[in-house]
C-alpha cells in the first residue's frame, strides 16, 4: 500500500532515492542540481510530497520559494519543480492522490499565496486537473536569424559581480525580484551561465548547450532591438548553430518558432485573499526564459 507524506529533505536516504528517481524518469544525472534547487535556495527551503511504497520513494512533487516583485511590493511565493512518478507506477492515479496533499499542507501551514509553474504539453492536463492550475499564457522558443540587427554593438563578457542587486531593476509589473542573492544562486554556475553587458550597461545572462545559445534573462529596460542585437553578437562571438529565447517580447511575431511550448500557469492557494486583484491577468506578468526552473 502506498503512503504519502510531506517531506522537507531532512533524510539523506530519502534524498538519495529522490535523486535516483529523477535520473530514472528524466534520464539525467541530478545530483548537483538537487543540492542547488532543493537545499541551497537563499529564499527558503523547498517542500515536497513523496509517495512511498515499502519505504521506497516512487513519486515526488516539490515547490521552492521564489522572490517576486508584485507591482513594486517584494514578496516570496512558490514555483513548482519537477513532478515525477516511477514508470512502474504511472497510470495508477499516484499523482492524483499526491498533488492535493501538498496543496492542502501549503494552504493550511504556510503564508504563501500561489504557485507558478511551466508544465509542457505532456503534463499540462494533469496539472490543471489535479493541482488546480490555471493556464495564463504560452511560452515558446523563438530563433533569431543571423545578421538581423541593423548595427553592431559593443558588449563585454563579465562574471557575475559580488553584488548584483541593481543590475536588473524592478518593474511596475509582476516580475522576478532579481536581487543579488537570487542572481548569484540561480546563475552562479560559471560553467553553465555567462553574462554580457552592453554599452548602456544593460546586462544579459545566457547559456550554451551543445551548439545552441539560449538568452535567459535581461535587464528589464532592454527591448526587442536590444535582444536582436545581442543575438548577432552571440553568433559572431561563439558561432552557434542557433540563438534562441522565449517569446517574452513582441519580436516573436516575425521570427521563426523553435521547439516545444511551455504553459505558464498559476495555482492559487487562497482564492479569497488575492495578492493583487489582477494577478490572473497575463498582461500583468513579465517573465523571461530564465525565470522558470527549466534552464
ZAMARVEX-796509 format. One record per residue: x, y negated, z of N, C-alpha, C, O, CB in turn; residue in three letters. Coordinates in steps of 0.2 Angstrom, whole numbers, plus 5000, padded with zeros to 4 digits. Glycine has a CB too. Layout:
N
XYZXYZXYZXYZXYZala
...
This chain:
295
500450065000500050005000500449945000500949935004499550005006unk
500349894996500649834995500549785001500049785004500549794989unk
501049755003501049705009501249635006501849635003501449725015unk
500949585008501049515006501249475012500949475017500549485002unk
501849435011502049395017502349325014502649325009502549435021unk
502249275018502549215017503249225019503449245024502249155021unk
503749195015504449205017504849145016504749105011504749265012unk
505349135020505749075020506449085019506949045020505649035026unk
506649145016507349155013507849165019508449145019507549105009unk
507649195025508049195031508349265031508749275036507649185037unk
508149315027508449385027508849395021508649395015507849435028unk
509449415022509949425017509749485013509849485007510649445020unk
509449535016509249595012508649575007508649595001508949655017unk
508149545009507649525005507849475000507649474994507049485009unk
508349425002508649384997508949424991508849404985509149335000unk
509349474993509649514988509149554983509249554977510149564991unk
508649574986508149604982507749554977507549574972507649644987unk
507649494980507349444975507849434969507649424963507249374979unk
508449424971508949414965508949474960508949464954509649404968unk
508949534963508949594959508249594954508249614949508949654963unk
507749574958507049574954507149524948506849534943506449564959unk
507349464950507449414945507849444939507649434933507749354947unk
508449474940508849504935508449554931508549554925509449534938unk
508049594934507649644931507149614926507049644921507349694936unk
506749564929506249534925506449494919506249504914505749504929unk
506949454921507149404916507849414912508049384908507249334919unk
508149474914508749494911509349444911509749434906508649514903unk
509449414917509949364918510249374925509949394930509749294917unk
510849354926511249354932510949294936511149234934511949354932unk
510649304942510349244945510649234952510449194956509549264947unk
511249264953511549254960511749184961511549154967512149294960unk
512049144957512249074958511649034958511548984963512749054953unk
511149044954510548994953510149004959509748964961510249014947unk
510149064962509749074968509949034974509548994977509749154970unk
510549034975510848994981510648914979510548874984511649004981unk
510748894973510648824971509948804972509848754975510848814964unk
509448844969508748824968508448834975508048794977508448854963unk
508548894978508148914984508448894991508048884995508048984984unk
509048884991509348874998509648804999509648775004509848924999unk
509948774993510348714994509948644992510248594991510948724990unk
509348654991508948594989508948534994508748555000508248614987unk
509248474993509348424998508648395000508548365005509748374996unk
508148414996507448384998507048435002506548415005507048374991unk
507348495004507048535008507048605006507248625000506248515009unk
506948655010507048725008506448755005505848735006507148765015unk
506548795000506048824996505548875001505848895006506348864990unk
504948884999504548935002504248974997504148964991503948895006unk
504049034999503849084994503349134997503249135003504349124990unk
503049174993502649234995502949294991503149284985501849224993unk
503049344995503349404992502849464993502449464997504049424995unk
502849504988502449564988502949624990503449634986502049584982unk
502849664995503249724997502849784996502349794998503449715004unk
503249834993503049904993503549944997504149954994502949924986unk
503349975002503850015006504449975008504949995008504050075003unk
504249915010504849865012505249845007505849815008505249895018unk
505149855001505549834995505149774991504549784990505749884990unk
505449724989505149664985505049694978505449714974505649604985unk
504349684977504149704970503849644966503649644960503649754970unk
503749584970503449524967503649464971503849474977502749524966unk
503749404968503949344971503749284967503749284961504749344971unk
503449234971503249164968503449114973503349124979502549164966unk
503849064971504049014976503948944973503748934967504849024976unk
503948894978503948824977504548794980504748814985503248794979unk
504748734978505348704981505148624981504848604976506048714978unk
505348584986505248514986505548474980506148494978505448484993unk
505248424978505548384973505348304975504748294977505148404966unk
505848264974505748194976505448154970505648164964506448154978unk
504848124972504448094966504448014968504447994974503748124966unk
504347974963504147904963503447894960503347904954504747864959unk
502947884965502247884963502047814963501947784969501847924967unk
502047774958501847704957502247664962502047624966501147694959unk
502947674963503347644967503447664974503847644978503147574968unk
503047714976503047744983503447814982503247854978502347764985unk
503847824986504347884986503947934991503747924996505047874989unk
503847994987503548054991503948114989504248114984502848064989unk
503848164993504148234992503548284990503148294995504648254997unk
503548304985503048354983503348424981503948434982502548334977unk
503048464977503248534976503248544968502848524964502848584979unk
503748584966503748614959503848684960504148714964504448584955unk
503448714955503348794955504048824952504248794947502748814952unk
504248874955504848904952504548974949503948984949505348924958unk
505049014947504849074943504349124947504549134952505449104940unk
503849134944503449194947503549254943503649254937502649174946unk
503649304947503849374944503649434947503549434953504649374943unk
503449484943503149544946503549604942503649604936502449554944unk
503849644946504149704944503749734938503149744939504349754949unk
504149754932503749784927503349844928502849854925504249794921unk
503549884933503149944935502549924939502049964939503649984940unk
502449864941501849844945501449794941500849774943502049814951unk
501649774935501249724931500649754929500549814927501649704925unk
500049714928499449734926499049764932498549794930499549784921unk
499249764938498949794943498649744948498449754954499349834947unk
498549674946498249624950498749594956498449564960497649654953unk
499349614955499849584961499849514961499749484966500549614960unk
499949484955499949404955499349374957499349324961500149384948unk
498749404956498149384958498049384965497749334968497549424954unk
498349424968498249434976498849384979498649354984498349504978unk
499349384976499949344979499849274979500049244984500549364975unk
499749244973499649174972499249134978499549084981499449154966unk
498649154979498249124983498449124990498349074994497549144983unk
498849174992499149174999499649115000499549085005499549245000unk
500049104995500549044996500148974996500248935000501049044991unk
499648974992499248914991498848894998498848835000498748914985unk
498648945001498248935007498748915013498648875017497849005009unk
499348945013499848935018500048855017500148825022500448975017unk
500148835011500448765009499848715011500048665014500548755002unk
499248735010498648685012498648685019498448625022498048715008unk
498648735023498548735030499148725034499048705040498248805032unk
499748725032500348725036500848675034501348665037500648785037unk
500748635029501148585026500848515025500248515024501548605020unk
501248465023500948405021500948385014500848335012501248345025unk
501148435010501248425003500548425000500048455002501548485000unk
500448384994499848364991499748404985499148424983499748294990unk
500248424981500148454975500748494973501348474976499948404969unk
500748534968501248574965501248554957500748554954501248654966unk
501848544954501848534947502248594945502648634948502248474945unk
502048614938502348674935502348664928502048624925501948734937unk
502748714925502848714917502748784914503248804911503548674915unk
502248814915502148884913502248884905502048834902501548914915unk
502448934902502448944895501748974893501348984897503048984892unk
501748994886501149014884500949084887500349104888501149024876unk
501449124888501349194891501049184898500649234900501949234891unk
501249134902501049134909500449084911500249084916501649124914unk
500349044906499848984907499149014910498848984915499748944901unk
498849064907498249094908498249114916497749104919498049154904unk
498749144918498749174925498849114930498549114935499349224926unk
499149064928499249004932498548964933498448944939499848954930unk
498248964928497548924928497048974932496648944936497348914921unk
497049034930496549074933496649094941496149094945496549144930unk
497249104943497449124949497749074954497649084960497849184949unk
498049024951498348974955498048904955498248854958499048964953unk
497448894952497048834951497448784948497348724949496848814958unk
497948794943498248744939497848714934497448744931498848784936unk
497948654933497548614928498048584923498548544925497148554932unk
498048604917498448584912498348514910497748484909498448624905unk
498948474910498848394909499048384902498748344898499248354914unk
499648414900499948394893500448454891500648484896500248324892unk
500548454885501048504882501748464881501748414878500848544876unk
502248504882502948484880503248534875503248594877503448464886unk
503548514870503848554865504548524864504648464864503448574859unk
504948564861505648534859505548494852505148514848506148594858unk
505948444852505948414845506748414844507148404848505648334845unk
506848414837507548424835507748364831507448344826507648494831unk
508348334833508548274829508948294823509448334824508948234834unk
508748264817509148274811509848234812509848194816508848254805unk
510348254809510948224809510948154805510548144800511548264806unk
511248104808511348044804510748004803510647964798511548054797unk
510248004808509647964808509647894811509247854810509148004811unk
510247884815510247814819510547764814511047784810510747824825unk
510247704814510447654809511147624810511447604805509947594809unk
511447634816512047604818512447644823512047664828512047534820unk
513047654823513447694828513447654834513547594834514147714825unk
513447684840513547654846514147684850514347744848512947664850unk
514347654855514947674859514647704865514247684869515447614861unk
514947764867514747804873515447824877515947824874514347864871unk
515347834883515947854887515647924891515147914894516147804892unk
516047974890515848034894516148024901516748014902516148094891unk
515648044906515848024913515648084917515148124916515547964915unk
516048094923515748144928515248104932515148044932516348164933unk
514848144935514348114940514648074945515148104949513848164942unk
514548014946514847974952514648004959514148044959514747904951unk
515047984964514848004971514147974973513848014976515447974975unk
514047914971513347884972513047874965513347844961513347824977unk
512447894964512047884958511347854959510947864954512047944954unk
511247824965510547804966510247754961509647744960510547774973unk
510747714958510447654954510547674946510347634942510847594956unk
510747734945510847744938510147754934510147734928511347804937unk
509747794938509047804935508547764939508247794944508947874935unk
508447704937507947664942507247684942507047714937508047584939unk
506847674947506247694947505747664942505947604939505947684954unk
505247694940504747664935504047654938503947684944504747714929unk
503647614935503047604938502447654936501847644937502747534935unk
502747714934502347774933502447824938502747804943502347794925unk
502247884937502447944941503047974938503048004932501847994942unk
503647974941504247994939504648034944504448034950504647944936unk
505148074942505548094947505948034951506147994947506148144944unk
506048044957506447994961507148024961507348054965506247984968unk
507547994956508248024954508747994959509147954956508448024947unk
508648004965509147974970509848014969509848064966508847974977unk
510347984973510948014972511048084974511348124971511447974976unk
510648104980510648174982510348224977510648274976510348174989unk
509848194974509448244970509948254963509948304961508748214968unk
510148194961510548204954511148244956511348284951510848134952unk
511548234961512148274962511948354963512348394961512548254969unk
511348364966511148434967510948464960511148524959510648444972unk
510548424957510148454951510648464945510648514942509648414949unk
511148414944511548414939512348414940512748394936511448354934unk
512448434946513148434949513648484946514248474947513148434956unk
513348534942513748584940514148564933513848554928513348654938unk
514748544934515148514928515248564923515348544917515848494931unk
515148624924515248674918514648684914514648704909515348744921unk
514048654917513448654914513148594911512848584906512948694918unk
513348534915513048474913513548424912514048424915512548454919unk
513448374907513848314906513448254906512848254905514248334900unk
513748194907513448134907513748084902514348084902513348104914unk
513348054898513648004893513347934895512747934897513448014886unk
513747884895513447814897513547774891514147764888513847784903unk
513047734889513147694883513347624885513547604890512447684879unk
513447584879513747514880513347464885513547414887513847484874unk
512747484886512247444890512247474897511747464901511547444887unk
512647524898512647564905512047604906511947614912512747504910unk
511747624901511247674902511547744902511947764898510647664896unk
511247784906511547854907511147904904510447904904511647864915unk
511447964902511048014899511448084901512048084901511048014891unk
511048134903511348194905511148244900510548254898511148214912unk
511548284898511448334893511848404895512248404899511648314886unk
511648454891511948524892512048554886511648544881511448564897unk
512548594886512648634880512548704881512748734886513448624877unk
512148744876512048814877512148844870511848824865511348824880unk
512748884870512948914864513048864859513548824860512348964861unk
512748854853512848804848512348754848512148724843513048834841unk
512048734854511448684854511648644860511848664865510848724855unk
511348574859511448524864510748504866510348484861511848464863unk
510548504872509848484875510048414879510348414883509548534879unk
509648364877509648304881509148304886508548314885509548234876unk
509348304892508948324898508548264901507948264902509348364903unk
508948214903508648164906509048094904509648104902508648164914unk
508748044904509047974903508747924907508247924910508947964895unk
509147864907508847804910508147784908508047794902509347754909unk
507747774912507047754910507047694906506547684903506647744917unk
507547654906507547594901507747614894507647574890508047544904unk
507947674893508047694886507447714882506947744885508547754886unk
507447694876506847704871507047754866507547784866506647644868unk
506647764861506647814855507347804852507747844851506147804851unk
507447734850508047724846508747744850509247764847508147654844unk
508747734856509247744861509447824861509947844860509147724868unk
508847864861508947934861509247964855509648004854508347974863unk
508947934849509147954842509847934841510247974838508747914837unk
510047874844510747854843511247904847511747924845510847784845unk
511047924853511447974857511448034853512048064853511047984864unk
510948054850510948124846511548124841511848164840510248144843unk
511548064837512048054832512748064835513248094833512047984828unk
512848024841513548034844513648104846514248124846513547984851unk
513148144849513248214851513448254845513848294845512648234855unk
513148244839513348284833514048264831514448314829512848264827unk
514248204831514848184829515448204834515948224832514948104828unk
515248204840515748224845515848304846516448324847515648194852unk
515348334846515348404848515148454842515248514842514848424854unk
514848424837514648464831514248524832514448584830515348484827unk
513748514836513248574837512848584831512748544827512848564844unk
512548644832512048664826511448614827511148604822511848734827unk
511248604833510648564834510648524840511048544845509948604834unk
510348464840510248424847509548414848509148394843510648354846unk
509248434854508548434855508448394862508848384866508348504855unk
507748384862507448364869506748374869506448404864507648294871unk
506448364874505648364874505348304871505648254870505448384881unk
504748314869504348254866504048214872503448204872503748284862unk
504548184876504348134881504148064878503748034881504848134886unk
504448044873504347984870503947994863503648044862505047944868unk
503947934859503447944853503847964847503447984842503247874852unk
504447984847504848004841504648074839504748094833505548004842unk
504248114843504048174841503648184835503548234832503748214847unk
503248124834502848124828503148134821502848154816502348064828unk
503748104821504148104815504748154814505048164809504348034814unk
504848194820505448234820505248304820504648324823505948214826unk
505548354818505348424817505348454824505748444829505848464813unk
504848494825504748534832505248594832505348624826504048554833unk
505448614838505848674838505648714844505548684850506548644838unk
505648774844505548824849504848814852504348784849506048814854unk
504748844858504148854861503848804865504248754866504048924865unk
503248804867502848754871502848764878502848824880502148744868unk
502948714882502848724890502248674892502248624889503548704893unk
501848704896501248664898501348634905501448664910500648714898unk
501348564905501348534911500748534915500148514912501548454910unk
500748564921500148574925500248554932500748544935499948654925unk
499648534935499648514942499148564946498648584944499448444943unk
499348584952498948614957498848574963499248564966499148694959unk
498248554964498048504970497948554976497548594976497448464968unk
498348534981498248574987497748544992497448584996498948574991unk
497548484991496948454994496648404990496848344989497248415001unk
496048434987495748394982495348334985495148284981495248434978unk
495248334992494848274995495348214996495048164997494548305001unk
496048224996496448174998496948164992497548194993496748185005unk
496848134987497248124981497848074983497648024986496948104975unk
498448084981498948044982498847974979498947924982499648074980unk
498647974973498347914969497747944965497747994963498947884965unk
497347894964496647914961496747944954496447984952496247854960unk
497347914950497347934943497947984942498247994937497547874939unk
498048024947498648074947498548124941498948154939498748104953unk
497848144940497748194935497748164928497548194923497048224936unk
497848094927497948064920498648074917499048044920497747994921unk
498648114912499348124909499748064907500348064907499348174904unk
499348014906499747954903500047914909500547874908499247904900unk
499947934915500247904921500947944923501347914927499847904927unk
501047994920501648034921502248024916502048014910501548104921unk
502848014918503348014913503948064915504248054920503747934913unk
503848114912504348174913504748184907504548184902503948234915unk
505348204909505848224904506048304905505948334910506448184904unk
506448324900506548394900506948424906506748474909507048414894unk
507448384908507748404914507448394921507648414926508448364915unk
506848364920506448354927506048424928505848434934505848304926unk
506048474924505748534925506348574928506848554929505448574919unk
506148634930506648684933506948734928507248774930506248724939unk
506748724922506948774917507648764914507848814911506448764911unk
507948714914508548704910509148674915509648664912508448654905unk
